[in-house]
Each structure stands twice: as C-alpha cells, then as structure tokens.
C-alpha cells in the first residue's frame, strides 16, 4: 500500500502537490475543466489541514519559445480559484526569486500555482528528462510531496519521480481512486470480466491485448483496430484501416483465444471517411472500395449479450469514428448498454472518456479514468514510475 496524503500532519507544512491541469484551452478559454475538478478533493484536504499548498502541473508541450504563451497555466489559476472559492496566487515562473519570495510569504491555508513545469523543457528538456538539479530545486521549496497527477504517472519527470525521490511523499485522493478502480478491476475482477477495445491502431494495443487476454473472459474488439483482426481471420475488409505489420500478431491471438476474442459481424461503411453517404452491411459484404467506420447493429447486439452477463467491464477506445455523427452510433449504444448494467464499469481516459462525457454519460460509469496513457499502461501490466517511486506504508 502506498503512503497517502492522509499519512501526514500537514499543519503549517509546505506541501507540493503535483496535479494534472493538462486541460484543453482554446483562445484562452478552458473547454473542459474535468481534470481541475478532479483535483479539488486533495487540494481542499490540504487547505483544511492548514498546509501551505504549492501546486505544480504541466500543460501541453513546450518545444519553442512561442509555445509558452499558449500553454500558460494562468487561465487554470482563475478557474481553480472560482471552483475553490478562494484566492489562488499564480506565479508566472517555474523558479527564481519571485517563486521563492512568494513561498516564503505564504500563510497556512494559502495556495500558489507555479507556471507550467514544461517551461523547463525549453532548454535541455529538464522537466521531461527528470533533471536531478531541477528536481532538487523544486524539492527545496517544500516539506512534503504529494503526487495526484494520474495522467502523467506513466512518465518519469522531474516534477513527479524527481521530487518524490527526495521528499517525504504520498499519493493524493485522485490517484488513490484511479488505482482502487483500475488495479482492482484488472487484478481482482468479479467475473465474467469483459474488456472492450477500440481506437485506431492494433500496434498501439499489442501489449494490452497480450496482457488482458490472460486475465479477461471476453475481449470485444471494435474501432479501426478490428479490421486487422478481421483480415487475419480471412475476411475481405475492403479499404478499411489495416495495420499490416500486426496481421501475424492478430492471427496468433485468434488461434490462441478463439472463444475469447469477439469481432464485429456487421459495420457502417462508406467509400470515404469524408462522405456522409454510408450503409450498413454484414462484414462479409464489404466491397473493395468501402471502409468500415463503425460497428453495425448486429454487432451491438452481439456485444450486448456478452456485456449483460459481465460483472466487471473495462473499455478503452471508441468503436467507431465517433467524432462524426454517422459513425457515432456504436460508441453511443455501448455507453447506453453499460449505463444500465449492474456491473463495475470503467472507462480508460482519452478519446473514450471524452466521447462518453460528450454523449452525456459522465455520471453513468463506476469510474472514468483521467489518464488515457497511464490507464493503457496499467492494462499492459506495466508499473507506473510516478506511483512506484512513492513510499509504501
Ligand atoms: P486511438 O487514438 O487509438 O484511441 O483511436 C481513436 C481514434 O480512432 C478516434 O479518433 C476514432 O475516430 C478512430 N476510429 C475509430 N474507429 C475507426 C475506424 N473504423 N476507422 C478509422 N478510425 C477509427
């Protein structure tokens, strides 16, 4: 068991909390503040415990000087302040006198948000390569380090692994919740345990399929990745997305797990992703110039039969080009089916999460992960360095 924020007396301590404020921002306006909201429980706990709260987060990528202005955390500090109903002091620097003076002048219960940690990537990728001097500097600003940035926990950065290797440390409530839900479902599922996989490429999910096949009772495959499996099973997939280098892998998996891997039996297809002209047909009726862009209704029914009996379901990757109305039905139907089940239902982050939230199903799942990459790595059976470095109780 990892140490958590609860294991420390926070009173009057300078507590550095690594949060994940990597939110989408368009023209200075935050278009989805879910990640900020998910951080509130830990921040409020620290304030209530009379800590001096120093928040660190990255936002986007900083490769050239011009990236800085569009990836400043200033708008996040404003939104956070509204959500907490409390002043959040934003320091537009990641190090130096301004930072140090602000921290030295804090009273217990104050909150400071420093500028985007990836500003430090501009010269020598110091944040992203876990530069020891940078980690030591940030660690020198606090007494206790709490990691609550699940979305970055699969990365080894100065602001997570680096600081944690120096200061007394623990995880926050968000990471605790993510681990409880995801790890428990993967390692200790109530059965039947079904995993739905979608998204575009098989090559991105080879390690997930390999690992999950040893644990799940069923793997329902949709999305672009289904067509490489279908091709491997001998079906003509027309001009659907094909990942030719993964055909051999798919063949092996289908031979090894013939009853576990369930593939689409019908599709919504079109001659091009751009045209709205589409039709529904059995998978065996795809013409050479047609591509499958969503699962069809017979596949939804087939998937439903497996889902209805399941007690644990993890879903990673949309089963169609959900961004377009014509190909969103399969993903929507699965949201609807999962929302009615008496089962533990968990959504990986990234596209699946944004699809489900956009379709209005945010409150209908047991858990929606805030980390696409991190949850995928857990499904691959990997350890997350940002969490591994945290001390055990
Ligand atoms: P990923 O980044 O691997 O999670 O893939 C997500 C993307 O897969 C989404 O943008 C979907 O539009 C896309 N996708 C889903 N189904 C298909 C399909 N049948 N053909 C092509 N792309 C698809």
Boltz pocket constraint, residues with backbone or C-beta under 6 A from the ligand:
constraints:
  - pocket:
      binder: B
      contacts: [[A, 198], [A, 199], [A, 200], [A, 201], [A, 204], [A, 222], [A, 223], [A, 224], [A, 225], [A, 241], [A, 292], [A, 293], [A, 294], [A, 317], [A, 318], [A, 319], [A, 320], [A, 321], [A, 322], [A, 323], [A, 350], [A, 351]]
      max_distance: 6.0
